[in-house]
Amino acid sequence: MALKQKMMENAYRFFGLEGKTAIVTGAGNGIGKAIAKMLASLGANVMACDIEGDSVAAVADEIVSEGYKVIHSKCDITKLDEIRATVKQTVAAYGTVDILVNCGATMGGGKKIAEVHPEEWNRLITTNLTGVYNFCWEVIPIMREKQSGKIINISSEAGIAGEDCDIHYSAAKAGVIGLTKSLARELGHEKINVNCVAPGFTETRMAHEWEFEPALKIFWKIGQPEDQAAAVVFLASEAANFFSGQVLSPNGGAYMF
């Protein structure tokens, strides 16, 4: 019994997040939902936000029903005023922000370059890249003031290897990786770790909107949202204090970069 207690204490020491405050964007479904739920289950105070207000409210209800701490906000990551309101609500409720997970994103719809009008390019780049920057812009001053923090940005294997369609999606996700590495270099001496998770093909609502059935013939293994959430939780934990500027790609071996 003593050994089991010691093992539990060690696990808590490295992976427990009790008292830490985390903002998770895109938490209304899919990977973002799994991240919010897993962070909360490990003791974090979670702010779950999403442009789909009803969806994120339902996720918050699930988390509360399981006995964990969460508040929620309807937030468009392309609008600074909504981001500021979300951050303000988080600080008012929990006192600070320790962890930022930028998961909010949208798909490109399987378009070839001739179909990606500049307006469509700008729309997706604004959401998938500028939206990540916007939240970093608002949260980093809080982390700088206390000289600590964890930022985890969600990219994609498309940002590493590219795709034969949706060049705007691949470009945005590659930009997220570049942003992550640059911020890691700038903020490392202030004890702010910035890392990236680049998921392989994962079964989510967005994946089903992107010709899910044909993809089953390409990828030998399909990930679940919890597979990606586990990588995020690791990077948010004390166990990952020596990780910064890194890209983890949970993909079941489909891609070996």
C-alpha positions in Angstrom: 0.0 0.0 0.0 2.9 2.3 0.9 4.5 1.7 -2.5 1.2 2.3 -4.4 0.8 5.6 -2.5 4.4 6.6 -3.4 3.7 5.8 -7.0 0.5 7.9 -7.0 2.5 10.8 -5.4 5.1 10.6 -8.0 2.5 10.6 -10.8 0.9 13.6 -9.2 4.2 15.4 -8.9 5.0 15.2 -12.6 1.5 15.1 -14.2 -0.9 16.6 -11.7 -2.3 20.1 -12.7 -4.2 21.0 -9.5 -4.4 24.8 -9.1 -3.2 25.5 -12.7 -5.4 27.6 -14.9 -5.8 26.6 -18.5 -7.5 28.3 -21.5 -8.5 25.9 -24.3 -9.7 27.4 -27.6 -11.8 25.3 -29.9 -13.1 23.3 -26.9 -16.6 22.8 -28.3 -15.9 19.5 -30.0 -13.2 17.1 -31.2 -9.6 17.5 -30.0 -10.3 20.7 -28.1 -13.1 19.1 -26.2 -10.9 16.1 -25.3 -8.1 18.5 -24.2 -10.4 20.5 -21.9 -11.8 17.4 -20.3 -8.4 15.8 -19.8 -6.9 18.9 -18.3 -9.8 19.3 -15.9 -9.7 15.6 -14.9 -6.1 16.2 -13.8 -7.1 19.2 -11.6 -6.7 22.2 -13.8 -9.1 25.1 -13.6 -10.3 25.3 -17.2 -11.7 28.0 -19.4 -13.3 26.3 -22.4 -14.0 28.6 -25.2 -15.3 28.2 -28.8 -17.0 30.2 -31.5 -19.9 27.7 -31.1 -21.4 28.9 -27.8 -23.9 26.1 -27.4 -21.4 23.4 -28.1 -18.8 24.7 -25.5 -21.6 25.2 -22.9 -22.5 21.5 -23.3 -18.9 20.5 -22.9 -18.7 22.6 -19.7 -21.8 20.9 -18.4 -20.1 17.5 -19.0 -17.0 18.5 -17.1 -19.0 20.0 -14.2 -21.1 16.8 -14.0 -17.9 14.9 -13.5 -17.0 17.1 -10.5 -14.2 19.2 -12.1 -13.7 22.9 -12.5 -14.6 24.8 -15.7 -16.0 28.0 -17.0 -16.9 28.7 -20.6 -17.0 31.5 -23.1 -18.3 32.0 -26.6 -15.2 33.4 -28.4 -14.3 34.1 -32.0 -10.5 33.8 -32.1 -10.3 36.3 -35.0 -11.8 39.1 -32.7 -9.5 40.7 -30.2 -12.3 42.1 -28.1 -13.8 38.7 -27.6 -10.4 37.2 -26.7 -9.8 40.0 -24.2 -13.2 39.4 -22.6 -12.4 35.7 -22.4 -9.1 36.3 -20.8 -10.6 38.8 -18.4 -13.3 36.3 -17.4 -10.6 33.7 -16.8 -8.5 35.9 -14.6 -11.5 37.1 -12.6 -12.5 33.5 -11.9 -9.2 31.9 -11.3 -6.7 34.7 -10.8 -4.2 34.0 -13.6 -3.5 32.0 -16.7 -0.8 29.2 -16.5 -1.6 27.2 -19.6 -2.8 28.3 -23.0 -3.9 25.7 -25.6 -4.6 27.1 -29.0 -6.8 24.5 -30.7 -9.4 26.6 -32.4 -9.3 26.1 -36.2 -11.3 25.5 -39.3 -10.9 23.2 -42.3 -10.3 24.2 -45.9 -12.8 22.0 -47.6 -10.5 20.0 -49.8 -9.8 22.8 -52.3 -7.2 22.9 -55.1 -5.3 26.1 -55.7 -7.6 27.2 -58.5 -10.5 27.1 -56.0 -8.7 29.0 -53.2 -9.7 32.6 -54.0 -7.6 35.2 -52.1 -10.7 35.9 -49.9 -10.8 32.2 -49.0 -7.0 32.2 -48.3 -7.4 35.2 -46.0 -10.3 33.6 -44.2 -8.5 30.5 -43.3 -5.1 32.1 -42.5 -6.9 34.6 -40.2 -8.6 31.8 -38.2 -5.9 29.1 -38.2 -2.8 31.3 -37.8 -3.7 34.8 -36.8 -6.2 33.4 -34.3 -3.3 31.6 -32.5 -1.2 34.7 -32.5 -4.1 36.8 -31.2 -4.6 34.6 -28.1 -0.8 34.5 -27.5 -0.7 38.3 -27.7 -3.3 38.6 -25.0 -2.0 35.9 -22.6 1.8 36.3 -22.8 1.9 39.5 -20.8 0.2 37.6 -17.9 2.8 34.8 -18.1 5.6 37.3 -18.5 4.6 39.1 -15.3 4.9 36.0 -13.2 7.8 34.5 -15.3 6.1 31.2 -16.0 3.7 29.5 -18.3 3.0 26.8 -20.9 1.7 27.5 -24.4 0.7 24.6 -26.6 -0.3 25.4 -30.2 -2.1 22.8 -32.3 -0.8 22.5 -35.8 -1.2 19.4 -38.1 0.8 16.9 -40.0 -0.3 19.0 -43.0 1.9 21.8 -41.6 4.9 19.5 -41.7 4.4 17.5 -44.9 1.9 19.6 -46.8 -1.2 18.3 -48.6 -2.2 17.9 -52.2 -5.1 20.2 -51.5 -6.0 22.9 -49.1 -2.8 24.8 -49.5 -4.1 27.6 -47.2 -4.7 25.0 -44.4 -1.2 23.6 -44.8 0.3 27.0 -45.0 -1.5 28.2 -41.8 -0.5 25.1 -39.9 3.1 25.4 -41.0 2.9 29.0 -39.8 1.7 27.8 -36.4 4.9 25.7 -36.2 7.1 28.7 -37.1 5.2 30.9 -34.6 5.8 28.3 -31.9 9.5 28.0 -32.5 10.0 31.8 -32.6 8.0 32.4 -29.4 10.0 29.6 -27.7 13.2 31.3 -28.5 12.0 34.7 -27.4 10.3 33.6 -24.2 12.5 30.7 -23.0 14.6 32.9 -20.7 11.3 34.0 -19.0 10.5 30.4 -18.1 7.6 30.3 -20.6 7.6 27.0 -22.6 6.0 27.1 -26.1 5.4 23.8 -27.9 3.3 22.4 -30.7 1.3 19.3 -31.3 0.8 18.3 -34.9 -1.9 15.6 -35.0 -2.1 13.0 -37.6 -5.5 12.0 -39.0 -7.9 12.0 -36.1 -11.6 11.1 -35.9 -13.4 14.3 -35.3 -16.4 16.1 -36.7 -14.0 18.2 -38.9 -12.4 15.0 -40.2 -15.8 13.6 -41.2 -16.5 16.8 -43.1 -13.2 16.1 -45.0 -14.1 12.9 -46.9 -13.5 10.7 -43.9 -14.3 7.4 -45.7 -11.7 7.8 -48.4 -9.2 8.6 -45.7 -9.7 5.3 -44.1 -8.1 3.7 -47.2 -5.0 5.9 -46.8 -4.2 5.8 -43.1 -3.6 2.4 -41.4 -4.6 3.8 -38.0 -7.1 6.5 -37.1 -6.3 8.6 -34.0 -8.9 9.6 -31.4 -9.1 13.0 -29.8 -7.8 11.6 -26.5 -4.6 10.6 -28.3 -3.9 14.2 -29.1 -5.1 15.4 -25.7 -2.6 13.2 -24.0 0.3 14.9 -25.8 -1.0 18.3 -24.8 -1.4 17.3 -21.1 2.2 16.0 -21.1 3.5 19.4 -22.5 1.4 21.3 -20.0 2.8 19.2 -17.1 5.9 19.6 -14.9 7.3 16.5 -16.7 7.8 18.6 -19.9 9.6 21.5 -18.2 12.7 20.9 -20.5 10.6 20.9 -23.7 10.3 24.1 -25.6 10.1 24.9 -29.3 9.3 21.2 -30.0 6.7 19.6 -32.3 5.1 16.4 -31.2 3.2 14.5 -33.9 0.9 11.8 -32.5 0.0 10.0 -35.8 0.2 6.2 -35.1 3.3 5.9 -37.3 1.6 7.1 -40.5 4.3 9.8 -40.8 7.8 9.6 -39.6 9.4 13.0 -39.8 
